[in-house]
Amino acid sequence: MKNVRRTGLRALIIAVLIGPVLLGVAQTLSAAFGWLPALGERTIGLAPWRTLLDQPGLATSVQLTLWTGISATVIGFALAFGLVASLHGRAMGRSLMPWLAPFLAAPHAAIAIGLAFVLAPSGWLLRLLAAPLDLTHPPAWALVGDPLGIGLILGLLVKEVPFLALIMTASLSHLPVRRWLIQARSLGYTPAATWLRVVLPMMWPQIRLPTLIVLSYALSNVDMALILGPANPPVLAVTVLRAYTAPELSSLLTAGAGAALQAIGVLITFAGVWAFERLIGVIGRTRLRRGRRGRLSGVALGLAQALNPILLGMASAAIAALAVWSVTWRWSWPKPLPEQLSMAAWQQPGDSWIGPLGHSLLFAGVTTALALMLAIAWLETEQRRGASLLAGILYLPLLLPQIGFLPGLQFGFLQLGIGPGLLAVGWAHLLFVFPYVLLVLVGPWRGYDPLLSRQAASLGAGPLRRLFRVKLPVLLAPVLAAGAIGVAVSIAQYLPTLIMGGGRINTLTTEAVSLASGADRRITAVYAILQMLIPVAAYGIAIIAPMLRGRRHRLLREPRYATGD
Amino acid sequence: MPLAIDSLAIQAPGDAPLFAPVTLSVDAGTVTTVMGPSGVGKTTLLHAIAGHLPAGFELTGHITLNGRPLNGLPAEQRRIGMMFQEAGLFPHLSVGDNLAFGLHATVRGRRARSQAVDRALAAAGLEGMGERDPATLSGGQRARAALMQSLLAEPEAILLDEPFSRLDQALRTGIRTFVLDHIRARSIPALLVTHDPADAEAAGGPVIPLGEVAAVNT
């Protein structure tokens, strides 16, 4: 009986979270081949693909997508690895989280807007350079919307490096890195060579999934690409969104084909990662057998370490630029600082930020609470055997490109009687909030000492009491961290809000992205700052609350009960 | 003297010195034993000699190996091998590749290198086990493979951190003889840290007590 209930609960969680993804994929695929009965399209064939492939600039779009997505992921991985390796064993490295938190928490759109304020021709960087370089007009040079997508790559890096660094730090806490370093160095290998030859291969299986998530995001994000990416032609995901929102209904079929192409592209790069992993394994072993002590490793890792401060500086400047612009009144070029400050942007009458703020808070609060409940239920009903394969499927929403199934999901929901609105948007948020929450909780849940619960049971505590009075309090830090990440993920959602809300539900993020294309910088900055403050506050609570309690309960500060580091 | 340590003392960050200053020298082919109560800092002493002290530890005194001053030199340039309590083989490499990882880079050419690895496997009684996962080896086999990994790097001295304490009583004598014989055959200085008098006796070299600071001062 207990087993039936357990299986039922797990099946329900999968149905709620994976059902919509499969529904969306099915609808997208059928639209891609001309089948969309809701709009009277019933000609199965390759016509949508032909229309898609005939679009001018499509090849460039695909190249641009692969170039920006792959280089952002590869460079981001290298920088995060360099950061983790250089901070390991130092006092600062032990608490990496508080330093990275603002960048982890900041929504993609806010970072993108801030970076645009720094890197644009009239941006902060060139304002600062104007005097020394003797510039009188903003130059035509720009890193925003540049045809090579450099601005987009930088934006992706700012978000990816902290995330990957945190994941890597968490995986290191299970590995005897110090002992390996001692052993390899006593054999004559430099620390850098040891990190690359010993630590990286041991760490990789644990960080493969998060790396694929990052890769999929980098290949298919829409909000950063809208703000920082090139416009004509844009990356593929933006092309698909344009087709999807075009006034002609027939372009929905083209959008379906584009979405399918996007998904195929992501899957092909995943296959590339798999092949690359094998290749590196073979090459690595051959090189390792040669026994060279690897002086080049130091150069490679040193380069990655040297670039991190630049990235950090740029990210900090982006956030500072948002704050400054939101209280600026007059700031003519090329003054390095505003000439006149004002709170006017915060006090717009009528159509103000209060409504979007309310929506953002509503979605973040409800989906995070639901995701925490479902994730804890999932972990509590976990049994040893066969858990991993089933758990893998829960990350599907993060591995597939959003644009690949959300438009299909909107049609699927319509057929089920769920129109565009709060429910559809909230449900779509949950699809992405849940897997991140689960990702944070899995490690601490496995590390939990079952003796504590057994001891409670022997004192007469029932299952619920054991969970609420023993396990959850012990695991408070990771639960709060998961909650903070849940809030950050929900707040950052652009595409799900736009598509599942039918364009009628405004959150801070949808407003910020639409304002970013040319509206008043001061008002855009207000939305970006608000968008950032909510997750930053959530992270602040998640970091500070366990620290206050940790003073009194030192055992709870053991790494297995902490998150991330 | 090949390995000479002159009034070496170590201080942990914000703490008193770990032990009274140590002065000792070890001849080539000799295994000197350092004995002391647990917690006195025997492992830290070895880490200091080999260059693995964590950041923040303060070291005074002098370490020289074959006339080279080692103070301040990075661990990877000291040419000091280590053998640990838990025989450390890298878990992502096969037994043979673990030895190849240790084998000094001056041995060139794929053929020469794989032959050197095979010879070391044979010497450790591990013929034909090169492809095996280290996790499938017994404790004794792992200890022998770990010693071979250290020796293949051609160290000028070797430090042993209670390498026999985790082994079964039945195995211990055999492995100990194997390890000590191989080290003596290399004629390099060796420093063994242990709290087992039987280890010290088998090592046959001088025994140096590592005392607490307070005990020396009174």
HADDOCK unambig.tbl for C-alpha pairs under 7 A between the chains (distance, minus, plus):
assign (segid A and resid 182 and name CA) (segid B and resid 52 and name CA) 6.30 0.50 0.50
assign (segid A and resid 183 and name CA) (segid B and resid 82 and name CA) 6.81 0.50 0.50
assign (segid A and resid 185 and name CA) (segid B and resid 75 and name CA) 5.81 0.50 0.50
assign (segid A and resid 185 and name CA) (segid B and resid 76 and name CA) 4.54 0.50 0.50
assign (segid A and resid 186 and name CA) (segid B and resid 75 and name CA) 6.22 0.50 0.50
assign (segid A and resid 186 and name CA) (segid B and resid 76 and name CA) 5.61 0.50 0.50
assign (segid A and resid 186 and name CA) (segid B and resid 79 and name CA) 6.73 0.50 0.50
assign (segid A and resid 186 and name CA) (segid B and resid 80 and name CA) 5.82 0.50 0.50
assign (segid A and resid 186 and name CA) (segid B and resid 81 and name CA) 5.18 0.50 0.50
assign (segid A and resid 186 and name CA) (segid B and resid 82 and name CA) 6.25 0.50 0.50
assign (segid A and resid 187 and name CA) (segid B and resid 76 and name CA) 6.74 0.50 0.50
assign (segid A and resid 187 and name CA) (segid B and resid 81 and name CA) 6.34 0.50 0.50
assign (segid A and resid 187 and name CA) (segid B and resid 102 and name CA) 5.82 0.50 0.50
assign (segid A and resid 187 and name CA) (segid B and resid 150 and name CA) 6.48 0.50 0.50
assign (segid A and resid 187 and name CA) (segid B and resid 153 and name CA) 5.64 0.50 0.50
assign (segid A and resid 188 and name CA) (segid B and resid 76 and name CA) 4.09 0.50 0.50
assign (segid A and resid 188 and name CA) (segid B and resid 77 and name CA) 6.25 0.50 0.50
assign (segid A and resid 188 and name CA) (segid B and resid 79 and name CA) 6.72 0.50 0.50
assign (segid A and resid 189 and name CA) (segid B and resid 76 and name CA) 5.56 0.50 0.50
assign (segid A and resid 190 and name CA) (segid B and resid 76 and name CA) 5.83 0.50 0.50
assign (segid A and resid 202 and name CA) (segid B and resid 92 and name CA) 6.55 0.50 0.50
assign (segid A and resid 288 and name CA) (segid B and resid 101 and name CA) 6.14 0.50 0.50
assign (segid A and resid 289 and name CA) (segid B and resid 97 and name CA) 6.43 0.50 0.50
assign (segid A and resid 289 and name CA) (segid B and resid 100 and name CA) 5.20 0.50 0.50
assign (segid A and resid 289 and name CA) (segid B and resid 101 and name CA) 6.08 0.50 0.50
assign (segid A and resid 290 and name CA) (segid B and resid 105 and name CA) 6.82 0.50 0.50
assign (segid A and resid 291 and name CA) (segid B and resid 100 and name CA) 6.50 0.50 0.50
assign (segid A and resid 291 and name CA) (segid B and resid 101 and name CA) 5.54 0.50 0.50
assign (segid A and resid 291 and name CA) (segid B and resid 103 and name CA) 6.31 0.50 0.50
assign (segid A and resid 291 and name CA) (segid B and resid 104 and name CA) 6.38 0.50 0.50
assign (segid A and resid 291 and name CA) (segid B and resid 105 and name CA) 4.93 0.50 0.50
assign (segid A and resid 292 and name CA) (segid B and resid 105 and name CA) 5.27 0.50 0.50
